[in-house]
Structures are given as C-alpha cells and as structure tokens.
C-alpha cells in the first residue's frame, strides 16, 4: 500500500464527499481538485492542479481503488474501497479522516469523523483495532507530554516511516510544484516554436 501523497489526498476526498455531499458524488475532476485543495479539514493544505490529480486517479484505477464514472456534462470519478479492498462504511470514514488530517488521537478522530459516520459508544476504538489488524492503520506510542496515543494510516510507506512532526506541507505539495515547472517548460517550448515559425514565414 505505497500510495503517494496525491493519491492519499484524492482517495480521502472521494470518501469524504461521498458522505458529506452525496448529491454531487461521483466527483468531476474540477470538484475533486477543489476538494483536495480546500483549506478546511485538511492537514496539510495543498495546491494540486488537475493534471496532478488526473495522474493520481489513473494510478489508483490501476489498483482498482477508483473508477471512471460517466457524467452528463463531465467525466466523474468514484472510489471502490467497498469492493477493493473491501472496507465497510465505518472503516472508510475513519481512514478518510486519517488521510485528510494526518495522525490523530481517538478524541480528535471521534470529533472529526462525526460528519462522515456516527459511531456509537466503543465502536470507534473497535473499528481502529480492525483497521490495524488489516494493516491499514498503525498506533503511535505516546510521547512525553502527550495524554493519548495517536493513530495514522499506513497507505503510504513514506508517510508511515516519517516522524509525525516531519510531515510538512512542502513534500505533500511537491507534485504540484513539479507540475508547474513542467508547464513552464512547455510554455517556453511553445513560445520558441512560435518564434521559429514566425521567422520561417518572414523568410518566405
């Protein structure tokens, strides 16, 4: 389960929006970009462009974790976690919050997951245990000064191995920056081609 940061964010957003805005789910590429880049309920906040998100969707589709869903006006996308790898609604909800907000305590999870799924007393902890048994979640030991253990998803080995405080926005947003650099390069190449064409026309 070595998803990269963009794949993790895309998958988390698809789960979240299926629960919070079912009337617009599956999501168009534009709606998914807005969900990935929104400033609320996200840690870190990123700025991915559509090309970066589209690439992530293609990689997730090869894993059979997302699927293209035809739309009347635009292409739409949905997740397939209920089919592959077969996660229940409560498991999806907890995993989505971990994907979108990073490592959290049970108290933080209980507060933030309410809008996705209403856990009854004791159910959240039981769901966390199930996700750990299946290898989707890991428990982080309490650190000095902390009152509760924290839990993190294990969908990305890079994120799992990195210390919690060493997961800043910069690495997460790196794909977007790489995409911007590539676009800048393409724009320069186009301008150069235009210049060459103009010179050829002038010679004629």
C-alpha atoms as one frame of an Amber mdcrd trajectory, in Angstrom:
protein
   0.000   0.000   0.000   2.648   2.502  -1.100   0.392   5.360  -2.198   1.967
   8.752  -2.727   0.707  11.940  -1.087  -1.529  12.950  -4.010  -3.151   9.510
  -4.189  -3.825   9.597  -0.440  -5.446  13.037  -0.682  -7.561  12.076  -3.728
  -8.806   8.883  -2.112  -9.631  10.632   1.155 -11.574  13.342  -0.659 -13.625
  10.836  -2.651 -14.657   9.075   0.556 -15.389  12.346   2.347 -17.516  13.871
  -0.409 -19.477  10.649  -0.892 -20.641  11.043   2.732 -20.966  14.813   3.024
 -22.267  15.784  -0.451 -23.848  12.641  -1.921 -25.915  14.703  -4.385 -22.762
  15.677  -6.343 -20.969  12.330  -5.990 -19.222  10.887  -8.038 -16.977  13.925
  -8.405 -15.905  15.757 -11.528 -12.204  16.478 -11.905 -12.793  20.132 -11.074
 -14.790  19.274  -7.942 -12.127  16.806  -6.862  -9.407  19.423  -7.323 -11.380
  21.860  -5.160 -11.826  19.160  -2.510  -8.128  18.324  -2.480  -7.097  21.970
  -2.184  -9.690  23.231   0.284  -8.300  24.916   3.377 -10.729  23.414   5.923
 -10.478  19.879   7.319  -7.100  19.390   5.631  -3.601  18.954   7.029  -1.524
  19.974   5.205  -3.228  22.387   2.809  -2.011  21.758  -0.744  -2.402  23.256
  -4.227  -2.634  20.402  -6.724  -3.608  21.120 -10.334  -5.926  18.970 -12.442
  -3.090  17.209 -14.278  -1.550  16.075 -10.991  -4.910  14.799  -9.722  -5.707
  13.082 -13.020  -2.399  11.209 -12.879  -3.171  10.087  -9.333  -6.613   8.865
 -10.422  -5.061   6.794 -13.191  -2.648   5.168 -10.747  -5.452   4.459  -8.286
  -7.562   2.994 -11.103  -4.776   0.531 -11.902  -5.038  -0.660  -8.308  -8.834
  -0.875  -8.775  -9.344   1.619  -5.958 -11.037   4.256  -8.141 -13.123   4.146
 -11.298 -14.263   6.491 -14.030 -17.994   7.134 -13.832 -19.703   8.668 -16.851
 -21.342  12.036 -16.253 -23.861  14.011 -18.267 -21.572  17.028 -18.670 -18.146
  15.985 -17.433 -16.139  12.894 -16.548 -16.667  11.859 -12.935 -14.779   9.617
 -10.557 -15.633   7.395  -7.600 -13.691   5.248  -5.152 -14.024   1.473  -4.949
 -12.909   0.836  -1.370 -16.129  -1.005  -0.607 -15.128  -3.501  -3.329 -11.318
  -3.380  -3.308 -10.013  -3.895  -0.664 -13.490  -4.314   0.833 -13.761  -1.723
   3.605 -17.004  -1.097   5.476 -18.558   2.367   5.709 -17.260   2.971   9.244
 -13.759   1.832   8.269 -13.784   4.101   5.226 -14.867   7.076   7.336 -12.058
   6.681   9.871  -9.473   6.071   7.176 -10.605   9.153   5.261 -10.148  11.399
   8.304  -6.667   9.977   8.838  -5.815  10.508   5.169  -7.042  14.092   5.185
  -5.818  15.229   8.627  -2.771  13.093   9.450  -2.063  11.272  12.751  -4.708
  11.901  15.411  -5.790  10.826  18.875  -9.029   8.864  19.394 -10.594  12.035
  20.788  -9.694  14.025  17.700 -10.934  11.249  15.443 -14.229  10.990  17.309
 -14.881  14.708  16.885 -13.829  14.930  13.234 -15.432  11.747  11.924 -18.944
  12.649  13.089 -19.880  14.284   9.801 -18.917  11.121   7.925 -20.214   8.412
  10.254 -21.961   8.347  13.616 -20.072   5.937  15.854 -21.786   4.566  18.928
 -20.007   4.158  22.246 -16.965   1.908  21.858 -17.384   1.411  18.117 -14.645
   3.805  17.049 -11.998   2.001  19.075 -13.189  -1.361  17.738 -13.001  -0.072
  14.166  -9.471   1.219  14.768  -8.459  -2.221  16.031  -9.910  -3.862  12.925
  -8.090  -1.442  10.645  -4.832  -2.148  12.486  -5.364  -5.893  12.146  -5.868
  -5.450   8.412  -2.730  -3.300   8.099  -4.431  -0.013   7.198  -3.724   1.862
  10.450  -0.811   1.996  12.891  -0.734   3.144  16.519   1.951   5.656  17.500
   3.190   5.427  21.076   2.549   8.347  23.390   5.323  10.884  23.552   6.395
  12.906  26.587   3.665  15.388  27.436   1.006  13.628  25.348  -2.071  12.179
  27.050  -3.266   9.880  24.265  -1.756   7.617  21.665  -2.087   8.751  18.079
  -3.185   6.744  15.057  -2.053   7.106  11.449  -2.944   5.430   8.160  -0.467
   3.021   6.559  -1.388   3.620   2.928   1.942   5.299   2.314   5.182   3.771
   3.500   6.924   7.165   3.168   4.350   8.839   5.412   4.405   5.935   7.821
   8.174   5.977   8.268   8.452   9.763   8.649   8.196  11.301  12.125   4.842
  12.971  12.742   6.301  16.433  13.082   8.334  15.948   9.895   5.360  15.748
   7.556   5.062  19.364   6.413   3.089  20.778   3.527   6.139  21.195   1.314
   6.729  17.491   0.470   2.996  16.964   0.036   2.737  19.821  -2.410   5.854
  18.819  -4.314   3.965  17.094  -7.155   2.114  20.329  -7.787   5.384  22.261
  -7.925   6.876  19.715 -10.308   3.797  20.073 -12.485   4.178  23.850 -12.515
   7.798  23.545 -13.599   6.817  21.199 -16.394   4.134  23.630 -17.554   6.619
  26.486 -17.509   8.972  24.432 -19.660   6.205  23.561 -22.109   5.195  27.208
 -22.368   8.767  28.181 -23.178   8.965  25.478 -25.840   5.705  26.677 -27.401
   6.963  30.246 -27.485  10.194  29.079 -29.107   8.253  27.159 -31.764   6.099
  30.214 -32.430   9.224  32.310 -32.876  10.729  29.803 -35.289   7.536  29.622
 -37.324   7.371  33.414 -37.485  10.970  33.519 -38.759  10.217  30.938 -41.443
   7.165  32.883 -42.601   9.219  36.051 -42.697  11.839  34.404 -44.905   9.158
  33.333 -47.401
